[in-house]
Amino acid sequence: MTPSRPTLGSLLRHLIELLDGDVEAAYRAAGLDYRPRFTPVVRVLGELGPSPIRTIAARAGITHSAASQTVAEMVKKGLVATEPGEDARERIVHLTDAARALLPRLKAQWAATNAAADGLSAELGLDLPDIVSAAIARLQARPFLDRIEAERRRLEDCNPTEGTDE
């Protein structure tokens, strides 16, 4: 039996594990207690200043749940603080002095990380950020669920008796 080809989801998860693991190791090597998942939040707050979690999520291109979980982790590390917003359910997030003090070192790490990513793209002869952005845009235009359902129907039409008791 021939080993099956890894699925797209498995490959993408593995790629993220490789990238995030090494980026996190680079932060540790630089003496920073910081996780890659914090970067979108820090960048949004650095650009906009104090912001609601929903704004952070929208600007960072992540789900509200992911933004909320990341903010909670950052609060524990003392990188952000929250305060009530106009609505009792809304929390306004802002960088702490400790986070602002880290910004020069973080920006240096981000520059090195981006340069390494550019080098990887050059080695591959592909622009990975462009490819990933194009895939995201296509999936926003036509969700993967729609694509799966269309293929399921197509495959059923090609093999109408498969999966039945006939």
C-alpha positions as CSV (number, residue, x, y, z in Angstrom):
1,M,0.0,0.0,0.0
2,T,1.4,3.4,-1.0
3,P,1.4,6.1,1.7
4,S,-1.2,8.7,1.0
5,R,-0.3,12.2,0.1
6,P,-0.6,14.6,3.1
7,T,-3.8,16.7,3.0
8,L,-3.7,20.4,2.6
9,G,-4.9,21.0,6.2
10,S,-2.1,18.7,7.5
11,L,0.5,20.4,5.5
12,L,-0.6,23.9,6.5
13,R,-0.7,23.0,10.2
14,H,2.8,21.5,9.9
15,L,4.0,24.7,8.2
16,I,2.6,26.9,10.9
17,E,4.1,24.6,13.6
18,L,7.5,24.9,11.9
19,L,7.2,28.7,11.5
20,D,5.7,29.6,14.8
21,G,8.0,27.2,16.7
22,D,11.1,28.8,15.3
23,V,9.8,32.3,15.6
24,E,9.0,31.7,19.2
25,A,12.5,30.1,19.7
26,A,14.0,33.3,18.2
27,Y,12.1,35.4,20.7
28,R,13.4,33.3,23.6
29,A,16.9,33.5,22.2
30,A,16.6,37.3,22.2
31,G,15.5,37.2,25.8
32,L,11.9,38.0,25.0
33,D,9.0,36.3,26.8
34,Y,6.7,36.7,23.8
35,R,4.6,34.5,21.5
36,P,4.1,35.0,17.7
37,R,0.4,35.1,18.2
38,F,0.7,38.4,20.1
39,T,2.1,40.3,17.1
40,P,-1.1,41.1,15.3
41,V,-2.6,42.5,18.6
42,V,0.5,44.5,19.3
43,R,0.6,45.9,15.7
44,V,-3.0,46.9,15.8
45,L,-2.7,48.6,19.2
46,G,0.5,50.3,18.1
47,E,-1.2,51.7,15.0
48,L,-4.6,52.6,16.5
49,G,-4.0,52.9,20.2
50,P,-6.5,51.6,22.7
51,S,-9.1,49.5,20.8
52,P,-12.0,47.2,21.4
53,I,-11.3,43.5,20.9
54,R,-13.7,43.4,17.9
55,T,-11.7,46.1,16.2
56,I,-8.4,44.3,16.9
57,A,-9.9,41.1,15.5
58,A,-11.1,42.8,12.3
59,R,-7.9,44.7,11.7
60,A,-5.7,41.7,12.5
61,G,-7.7,39.4,10.3
62,I,-8.4,36.9,13.1
63,T,-11.6,35.8,14.7
64,H,-13.1,37.6,17.7
65,S,-12.6,34.4,19.8
66,A,-8.9,34.2,18.8
67,A,-8.4,37.9,19.6
68,S,-10.1,37.5,22.9
69,Q,-8.0,34.5,23.9
70,T,-4.8,36.2,22.8
71,V,-5.7,39.3,24.8
72,A,-6.4,37.2,27.9
73,E,-3.0,35.5,27.6
74,M,-1.3,38.9,27.0
75,V,-3.0,40.3,30.1
76,K,-1.5,37.5,32.2
77,K,1.9,38.4,30.8
78,G,1.4,42.1,31.6
79,L,1.6,43.2,28.0
80,V,-1.9,44.6,27.7
81,A,-4.6,45.8,30.1
82,T,-8.3,46.1,29.5
83,E,-10.9,48.4,30.7
84,P,-14.7,48.6,30.2
85,G,-15.9,50.2,27.0
86,E,-19.1,52.2,26.4
87,D,-21.1,48.9,26.4
88,A,-20.8,46.6,29.4
89,R,-19.8,43.7,27.1
90,E,-17.1,45.7,25.4
91,R,-13.5,45.7,26.6
92,I,-11.0,48.3,25.5
93,V,-7.4,46.9,25.2
94,H,-4.3,49.0,25.5
95,L,-0.6,48.2,25.6
96,T,1.1,48.4,29.0
97,D,4.3,50.4,29.7
98,A,6.1,47.0,29.7
99,A,4.9,46.2,26.2
100,R,5.8,49.7,24.9
101,A,9.3,49.2,26.4
102,L,9.7,46.0,24.4
103,L,8.6,47.6,21.1
104,P,12.2,48.4,19.8
105,R,13.3,44.8,20.5
106,L,10.2,43.4,19.0
107,K,10.5,45.6,15.9
108,A,14.1,44.3,15.4
109,Q,12.8,40.7,15.7
110,W,10.0,41.4,13.2
111,A,12.5,42.8,10.7
112,A,14.7,39.7,11.0
113,T,11.6,37.4,10.7
114,N,10.4,39.3,7.6
115,A,13.8,39.1,6.0
116,A,14.0,35.4,6.7
117,A,10.5,34.9,5.2
118,D,11.6,36.9,2.1
119,G,14.6,34.6,1.9
120,L,12.4,31.5,2.1
121,S,10.2,32.9,-0.6
122,A,13.2,33.5,-2.8
123,E,14.5,30.0,-2.3
124,L,11.1,28.6,-3.3
125,G,10.8,31.0,-6.3
126,L,7.3,31.8,-4.9
127,D,6.0,34.7,-2.9
128,L,4.4,32.8,0.0
129,P,2.5,35.9,1.4
130,D,1.0,36.6,-2.0
131,I,0.0,32.9,-2.4
132,V,-1.6,32.8,1.1
133,S,-3.3,36.1,0.5
134,A,-4.7,34.9,-2.8
135,A,-6.0,31.7,-1.2
136,I,-7.7,33.7,1.6
137,A,-9.3,36.0,-0.9
138,R,-10.6,33.1,-2.9
139,L,-12.0,31.4,0.2
140,Q,-13.7,34.6,1.3
141,A,-15.3,34.8,-2.1
142,R,-16.3,31.1,-2.1
143,P,-15.9,29.3,1.2
144,F,-14.2,26.0,1.4
145,L,-17.4,24.4,2.7
146,D,-19.2,25.4,-0.5
147,R,-16.3,23.8,-2.5
148,I,-16.5,20.6,-0.5
149,E,-20.2,20.3,-0.9
150,A,-20.0,20.9,-4.7
151,E,-17.3,18.2,-5.0
152,R,-19.3,15.8,-2.8
153,R,-22.3,16.3,-5.1
154,R,-20.2,15.9,-8.2
155,L,-18.6,12.7,-6.8
156,E,-22.1,11.3,-5.9
157,D,-23.3,12.1,-9.5
158,C,-20.3,10.2,-10.9
159,N,-20.9,7.2,-8.5
160,P,-24.6,7.2,-7.8
161,T,-24.8,3.8,-6.1
162,E,-21.7,4.3,-3.9
163,G,-22.7,4.6,-0.3
164,T,-26.1,3.1,-0.7
165,D,-27.3,-0.4,0.3
166,E,-28.4,-1.4,-3.2
